[in-house]
Amino acid sequence: MPEKEKGSGAPSTSGKEEKGDKEIQIRLKTELTEYSVEDTPFSVPFSIDPKGLNSLVKNLLASSCDSVPEFDWICYNDLVRGKLSEHLASREDVSTESVLVLEYVEKCSAPAPDTVANHDDWVSSCRLNGDLVLTGCYDNTVNIWSTQGEKKLVIPGHEGPVKAVDWIECTDRGGIFVSASHDQKLNIYTWNRQQNSIENINTCKGHERSVECVSVSPNKKHFISGSFDSMVKVWGATPSSQDDPSENNDGDGSQEAKKPRPSASKPVTRTPLQTLAGHKEAVSGVAWRSNEELVSVSWDHTVKIWELELGGLKSELVANKALFSVAVGGESGQQLLVGGAERSIRMYDPKAGNDVKAAFTAHTGWVTAGSWAPASPQHFVSASHDSSLRVWDVRSNTTPLYEMTGHSDKILACHWLNQFIVSGGADNQLKFYKMAELK
């Protein structure tokens, strides 16, 4: 079974009062103004379930709305999947005299498995852009796929497993992208869509160990990389067929003019614009908060926020175990999703201090990746060594909206863009799921 609604197998009472059933007072809350109801307590059976709650709201809205959708229900930061009494069974602070606040959100359709793209080795990274997907593979290749699962091109440009990829530009004419590898290098490629031809314009050298992660800035002028050498490095993202001036120093401090490279020659070597030192172990995830501010996570248990202009550390958050991934988004576009060896996804809001804003705890293995929904600040997807993808609403900390179990081995990467979620893993597969519009 490729996907399932988490916890949906609970029995239904359809809101009917069972014999001897007690009643409880509830208030109904929603951010969906067109489906809001009067803020007044209602008495309902303690055994009411989501089906019964939906019927209640539909009856209340019958005179004002022609069509009312199905809703998911949230109580005490967790989705209600069965009877309300079962949902509250472990809470000692709730009695039949309590007035519960139940929040309802429009129910989203389950992710639909779409297609599978097979690779020759582990799929370490995946990035969507328009109708294309870029993947990195442990067979030392970068791959371009269509969102229909058609293989466009295999690029054997590295001497070690490709650990991360990201798009710099993608148009009808082709694309520019960067790849990071265990061979300690990052390559910048240009791809001609019409001719389906590739050129390795630049090779970026500076790291002393495997390069684990890469991220391109929102304005596409820079990208950052993190490595097992514990360093974060900042690079220029514009492809250049001219020598890096730092490579042309004549030894007395002066620099020769840039020299265009001959056509069909080896890629021009680039060196980093900045090196940000501060982590004590491998840097496993990087992302941008703005064009001037970036974030990195490490096996040293820390989240570090850096200012590009100052070239230094702005703030630091400390976790309990090694961290593997970070994604920026959510409300105001500045919240951090951090995954790691704690088997949970932690959400931080750096503006609100160092405390964890929420922890999402359904995974049973290390959390390797997370990706915010592109059109909703309330939703994200996570990937784990437990071979599952989970779609979350940030208002529910323990129960995800959906769990996708199509992979047969640990998942290493995921990305959500437009109507697609893609994931890659140690089963050598890139999987595509289609998502309906979120509200």
Sequence and secondary structure as in RCSB ss.txt:
>XXXX:A:sequence
MPEKEKGSGAPSTSGKEEKGDKEIQIRLKTELTEYSVEDTPFSVPFSIDPKGLNSLVKNLLASSCDSVPEFDWIC
YNDLVRGKLSEHLASREDVSTESVLVLEYVEKCSAPAPDTVANHDDWVSSCRLNGDLVLTGCYDNTVNIWSTQGE
KKLVIPGHEGPVKAVDWIECTDRGGIFVSASHDQKLNIYTWNRQQNSIENINTCKGHERSVECVSVSPNKKHFIS
GSFDSMVKVWGATPSSQDDPSENNDGDGSQEAKKPRPSASKPVTRTPLQTLAGHKEAVSGVAWRSNEELVSVSWD
HTVKIWELELGGLKSELVANKALFSVAVGGESGQQLLVGGAERSIRMYDPKAGNDVKAAFTAHTGWVTAGSWAPA
SPQHFVSASHDSSLRVWDVRSNTTPLYEMTGHSDKILACHWLNQFIVSGGADNQLKFYKMAELK
>XXXX:A:secstr
  EEETTTTS   TT   TT  EEEEEEE S GGG   SS EEEETT  HHHHHHHHHHHTTTT S    EEEES
SSSB  S HHHHTTT TT  TT EEEEEEEE     EEEEEEE SS EEEEEEETTEEEEEETTS EEEEETTS 
EEEEE   SS EEEEEEEEE SSEEEEEEEETTSEEEEEEEETTTTEEEEEEEEE  SS EEEEEE TTSSEEEE
EETTSEEEEEE S  SB  GGG B SSS B    B  TT   EEE  SEEEE  SS EEEEEESSSSEEEEEETT
SEEEEEETTTTEEEEEEE SS EEEEEEESGGG EEEEEETTSSEEEE GGG SSEEEEE   SS EEEEEE TT
 TTEEEEEETTS EEEEETT SSS SEEE   SS EEEEEEETTEEEEEETTSEEEEEE     
